[in-house]
Amino acid sequence: MYLIDQDLVRSHMDQRLAEAGQAARARRLASARRWSRRAARASQRAARANSAVW
């Protein structure tokens, strides 16, 4: 009986770790997309500023 409980706890822990890993990957992906959009806007602003000078 004790081994069954250990296996159950271990499987739940593995599942929670997998869920945490997925959540972390989702946060990193969202952050990367946000920084990418921010960089694109900065690049556009720089291009407009450069064209305004010339």
N, C-alpha and C positions, 0 to 999 in steps of 0.2 A: 504494500500500500504506500509506503514511504517513497519508493522509487517512482511510482505513478505521479505522486504529488510533485516530486522534483522535476519530472519530465514536463508536467503541465506548467509549472512555474517557469522553467527554462524556455518552453515554447512561447509563453506569453512575453517573456523578457525579450526574446529574439524578435518577436513581432513588433514590440514597442521600439526596439532599436532600429528596425527597418523603417518604421513610420517616422521616427525622428530623422533618420537619414534622408528620407524623401522630403520632409519638410525643410530641412537644411538646404537640399539641392534646389527646391522651389524658391527659397528666399534668395539664394545666390543668383539664380537665373533672373528673378525679378530685379535684383539690384544691378546686374549686368545690363539688362535692357534699359533700365533707368539711366545708368551712366552712359550708355551708348547714345540714347536720345539727347542727353545733355551735351555730349561731345559734338554731336551733329549740329545742334543749335549754335554752339560756340563757333564751330567751323563756318556756318552760314553767316554769323555776325561778323566774323573776321573777314570773310570774302566781301561782304557788303561794305565794311569799313575800308578795305583795301581799294575797292572800286570807287569809293567816294573820294579817296585821296587823289586818284589819277583822273 
